[in-house]
Amino acid sequence: MRAGEEGTSDGLDNGRAGTRNRPVKAFIVGGTGFIGYHAALACLAGGHRVDSVSLPDIELGDWFPAAAGVAYGDVFRMGEDKLTGLFRGADAMVYAVGPDERIVPTGSAYEFFHERLVVSCTRVIRCARMAGVRKAVICGSYFCHFDRRWPEKRIAERNPYVRCRVEQARAAIREGRGEMDVCILELPFIFGSMPERVPLWKEVIADRFFHLPVVFSAEGGNAMVSVRTVAQAIVGAIEHGEHGARYPIGDVNMTHRQMLVIMMEGYGIKRPIVTIPRPLLAIAGALIKRRQRAAGREGGLDLAFYLKCLFPEYLTYDAESLSKRTLGYQGGDVREAILETMAACRRAD
């Protein structure tokens, strides 16, 4: 198997006994976050034990599983001795934290994302490895799949967030050092909800577009997944994931228009959808980028490039062959997950 192949390893076979067909102790970094919470539920349902570390940013109630241990702390600032101590006794680690492409930091986007996605993640993996953890599952981005698939677009080169996700995967896999199996889940649009947290889709879609007389869309579409499917894939990666493998995760491929129709249904509105031509998207992206620069900020995605060259495309793939067969997850109902997401957004208004 060659490095960089979908659902395959980087060729670094460590020859160790895996975690297949036996209960393990999974440690989730970000266990009270959106993905981490659902991963904890799925791990417990699979017969595994769960501990986690999280920021104390929400109050846990009866909805949070009592069987999942929670320690509070900031892994980005925690000393390595303390961090290593947290991981002792764990068999597998799930890394489910880090900023995504919607963040527009002040100053250099590359420096911002590199520190948080590459440096911090590698440090956490190193501490887990030193603590004796033998499997790590990293929640990454599906943009990395398309960077490999369309090299002529130079996606990572042109977008600091994607570049840092590519570097994160490489550094994390390398940090295994023959002692830890590290695999990457490449995640697309994710839908679902959890108690105490407002879905990010409220800010991205509902607040921006659903109060207008029309809803703007673009050609193209995306791979999409429910958060419960992501959680199943995490358990599958703990049990079956191979070192160095990158697994694009998904439930269905859907056009933007189809997604927006379901979103509006879940939000309780009905609006006409207007498709914006690619040239106008490119102009809009360039104007947003100019405003960001004037404010001393830089986006993780170059919107002039993204809105012209990526968003109107079909960022889709066959998850069945790329990850489902290997990891053994079944998938879920994305339509129901979108409706659930938007109902939660509406409740938060």
C-alpha positions in Angstrom: 0.0 0.0 0.0 1.4 3.4 -0.9 1.5 6.6 1.1 -1.4 8.9 0.6 -3.8 6.3 -0.9 -7.4 6.6 0.3 -8.1 4.3 3.2 -4.6 2.9 3.1 -1.5 3.2 5.3 1.8 5.0 4.7 3.5 1.7 4.7 4.7 1.9 8.3 3.6 -1.4 9.6 4.5 -1.5 13.3 3.6 -5.2 13.7 1.7 -4.6 16.9 -1.5 -6.3 18.2 -4.4 -4.0 17.3 -7.6 -3.2 19.2 -9.9 -5.4 17.1 -12.5 -7.5 18.8 -11.6 -6.5 22.3 -12.9 -3.7 24.6 -10.5 -0.8 25.0 -10.2 2.3 27.1 -10.6 5.2 24.7 -9.5 8.7 25.8 -11.3 11.5 23.9 -9.6 14.9 23.7 -12.6 17.2 23.5 -15.0 14.8 25.0 -17.8 17.3 25.7 -17.6 18.9 22.3 -19.9 18.2 19.4 -18.0 15.3 17.9 -16.4 14.2 21.2 -19.8 13.8 22.9 -21.2 11.6 20.2 -18.0 9.6 20.0 -18.2 8.9 23.7 -21.8 7.6 23.3 -20.7 5.4 20.4 -17.7 4.0 22.2 -19.8 3.1 25.3 -22.4 1.5 23.0 -19.6 -0.5 21.5 -18.5 -1.9 24.8 -15.5 0.4 25.3 -14.6 2.4 28.3 -14.3 6.2 27.9 -12.4 9.0 29.6 -11.9 12.5 28.3 -10.5 16.0 28.8 -12.4 19.1 27.9 -12.7 22.8 28.6 -15.3 23.6 31.3 -17.4 25.7 28.9 -20.8 24.0 29.3 -22.6 22.5 32.3 -23.0 18.7 32.1 -26.4 17.4 33.0 -28.2 14.0 33.1 -27.9 13.9 29.3 -24.1 13.3 29.5 -23.2 9.6 30.0 -22.3 9.0 33.6 -19.9 6.2 32.5 -17.7 8.6 30.6 -15.1 10.2 32.8 -14.4 13.9 32.3 -11.3 15.9 33.4 -11.2 19.6 32.8 -8.3 21.4 31.3 -6.8 23.1 28.2 -4.6 20.6 26.4 -3.0 23.5 24.4 -1.6 25.0 27.6 -1.2 22.0 29.8 2.3 20.9 30.8 3.5 17.7 29.1 3.9 15.8 32.4 0.3 16.5 33.3 -0.9 15.7 29.8 1.0 12.5 29.7 -0.5 11.5 33.1 -4.0 12.0 31.7 -3.4 9.4 29.0 -1.9 6.7 31.2 -3.9 3.5 31.1 -5.6 4.4 27.8 -5.4 2.1 24.8 -6.7 4.6 22.2 -6.9 8.4 21.9 -9.4 10.4 19.8 -8.3 13.9 18.9 -11.5 15.9 18.3 -10.5 19.5 18.9 -9.0 22.3 16.9 -10.3 25.4 14.9 -12.0 24.9 11.5 -11.9 26.8 8.3 -14.6 29.3 9.4 -12.2 31.1 11.7 -10.7 34.3 10.4 -7.7 35.2 12.6 -5.9 38.4 13.0 -2.5 38.3 11.3 -1.2 35.3 9.5 -3.7 32.5 9.0 -1.0 30.0 8.4 0.7 30.8 11.7 -2.6 30.6 13.6 -3.7 27.3 12.2 -0.2 25.8 12.2 0.2 26.4 15.9 -3.2 25.0 16.8 -3.6 22.2 14.2 0.0 21.0 13.7 2.1 22.0 16.7 -0.5 21.4 19.4 -1.8 18.2 17.9 1.6 16.7 17.5 2.4 17.6 21.1 -0.7 15.8 22.4 0.1 12.7 20.3 3.6 12.7 21.6 2.3 12.8 25.2 -0.2 10.0 24.5 2.5 7.9 22.9 4.8 8.4 25.8 1.9 7.3 28.1 1.6 4.0 26.3 -1.4 4.8 24.1 -1.2 2.5 21.0 -3.9 4.0 18.7 -4.7 7.6 17.8 -7.6 8.7 15.6 -7.4 12.3 14.4 -10.5 14.2 13.2 -9.3 16.1 10.1 -10.8 17.7 7.0 -12.1 16.4 3.7 -10.3 19.2 1.9 -7.1 17.0 2.2 -8.8 14.4 0.1 -9.5 16.9 -2.7 -5.9 18.3 -2.4 -4.7 14.8 -3.3 -7.4 14.2 -5.9 -6.9 17.5 -7.7 -3.2 18.3 -7.5 -3.5 20.8 -10.4 -5.7 23.1 -8.2 -2.9 23.4 -5.6 -5.6 23.6 -2.9 -3.2 23.3 0.1 -0.8 25.8 -1.4 -3.5 28.4 -1.8 -5.4 27.9 1.4 -3.6 28.1 4.8 -6.2 26.0 6.6 -5.9 23.1 4.1 -2.1 23.3 4.1 -2.1 23.0 7.9 -4.5 20.1 7.8 -2.2 18.3 5.4 0.7 19.1 7.6 -1.2 18.0 10.7 -1.9 14.5 9.2 1.8 14.1 8.1 3.2 15.2 11.5 0.7 13.1 13.5 1.4 10.0 11.5 5.2 10.6 11.8 4.8 11.1 15.6 3.7 7.5 15.9 7.4 6.5 15.6 6.7 2.8 15.3 5.0 2.8 18.7 1.5 4.1 18.0 -0.9 3.6 15.1 -2.2 6.9 13.8 -5.0 7.3 11.3 -6.9 10.3 10.0 -10.7 10.7 9.5 -11.3 13.3 6.8 -14.7 14.9 7.6 -17.1 16.7 5.3 -20.2 18.8 6.2 -21.4 17.4 9.5 -25.0 17.6 10.8 -26.6 16.9 14.1 -27.0 18.4 17.5 -26.2 18.0 21.2 -27.5 19.5 24.4 -26.1 22.9 25.6 -24.4 23.7 22.3 -25.8 25.7 19.4 -24.9 24.2 16.0 -22.3 26.2 14.0 -24.7 26.0 11.1 -26.8 28.8 12.8 -24.0 31.3 12.2 -23.0 30.0 8.9 -26.4 29.6 7.2 -29.4 30.6 9.3 -28.2 33.9 10.6 -26.7 35.0 7.3 -29.3 33.9 4.8 -32.6 32.8 6.3 -33.8 36.3 7.1 -33.5 37.4 3.5 -36.4 37.3 1.0 -34.4 34.8 -1.1 -31.7 32.2 -0.2 -28.5 32.3 -2.3 -26.9 29.1 -3.5 -24.3 27.8 -5.9 -23.9 25.0 -8.3 -22.2 21.9 -7.1 -22.6 19.9 -4.0 -20.8 18.2 -1.1 -20.3 15.0 0.7 -22.3 15.1 3.9 -22.5 13.1 7.1 -24.4 12.9 10.4 -22.5 13.3 13.6 -23.7 9.9 14.7 -22.0 8.4 11.6 -18.8 10.3 12.4 -19.0 8.7 15.9 -19.5 5.2 14.4 -16.5 5.9 12.1 -14.4 6.9 15.1 -15.2 3.6 16.8 -14.4 1.8 13.6 -11.1 3.5 13.4 -10.2 2.6 16.9 -11.0 -1.0 16.2 -9.9 -1.4 12.5 -7.9 1.8 11.5 -4.5 1.2 10.0 -1.4 3.3 10.7 -1.0 6.1 8.1 -4.4 5.7 6.6 -6.6 8.7 5.6 -10.3 7.8 5.6 -12.8 10.2 3.8 -16.0 9.8 5.8 -19.5 10.3 4.5 -23.1 9.3 4.4 -24.4 10.8 1.1 -23.5 13.3 -1.6 -26.0 16.1 -2.0 -26.3 19.3 -4.1 -26.2 22.6 -2.3 -29.8 23.2 -3.5 -31.0 19.9 -2.0 -29.3 20.7 1.3 -30.8 24.2 1.5 -34.3 22.9 0.8 -34.0 20.5 3.8 -32.4 23.2 5.9 -35.3 25.6 5.3 -37.8 22.8 6.1 -36.1 22.2 9.5 -35.9 25.9 10.2 -39.6 26.3 9.4 -39.3 28.7 6.5 -39.8 28.6 2.7 -37.8 30.9 0.4 -37.0 30.9 -3.3 -33.4 29.7 -4.0 -31.3 31.8 -6.4 -28.2 30.2 -7.9 -25.3 32.6 -8.1 -23.1 32.2 -11.2 -19.5 31.3 -10.7 -18.1 34.6 -11.9 -20.2 36.5 -9.3 -19.1 34.1 -6.6 -15.5 34.9 -7.5 -16.2 38.6 -7.3 -17.9 38.2 -3.9 -15.0 36.1 -2.6 -12.5 38.7 -3.8 -14.4 41.5 -2.1 -14.6 39.6 1.2 -10.9 38.8 1.0 -10.1 42.5 0.5 -12.2 43.5 3.5 -10.4 40.9 5.6 -7.0 42.3 4.6 -8.1 45.9 5.4 -9.0 44.7 8.9 -5.7 43.0 9.3 -7.2 39.5 9.1 -6.7 36.5 6.9 -9.1 33.6 6.4 -8.0 30.0 6.5 -9.7 29.6 3.1 -8.8 32.1 0.4 -12.4 32.9 -0.5 -11.5 34.4 -3.9 -10.2 30.9 -4.8 -12.7 28.9 -2.8 -15.8 30.5 -4.2 -14.5 30.3 -7.7 -12.7 27.0 -7.8 -14.1 24.8 -5.1 -17.5 25.7 -3.7 -19.3 25.4 -7.1 -17.7 22.0 -7.8 -18.9 18.7 -6.5 -16.8 17.9 -3.4 -18.1 14.4 -3.4 -16.7 10.9 -3.2 -17.7 7.2 -2.7 -17.4 6.7 1.1 -18.5 3.1 0.7 -15.2 2.1 -1.0 -13.0 4.7 0.7 -13.8 4.1 4.3 -17.1 2.3 5.1 -15.9 -1.2 4.2 -12.7 -0.9 6.1 -14.0 0.9 9.2 -17.4 -1.0 9.3 -19.6 2.0 10.0 -23.2 1.8 8.7 -24.1 5.5 8.1 -27.2 7.3 9.0 -30.0 9.5 7.8 -28.5 12.8 6.8 -31.9 14.3 6.0 -33.0 13.7 9.6 -29.7 15.1 10.9 -30.1 18.3 8.9 -33.7 18.7 10.2 -32.5 18.1 13.7 -29.7 20.7 13.2 -31.9 23.4 12.0 -34.5 22.8 14.6 -31.8 23.3 17.2 -30.7 26.5 15.4 -34.3 27.8 15.5 -34.6 27.1 19.2 -31.5 29.2 19.8 -33.0 32.3 18.1 
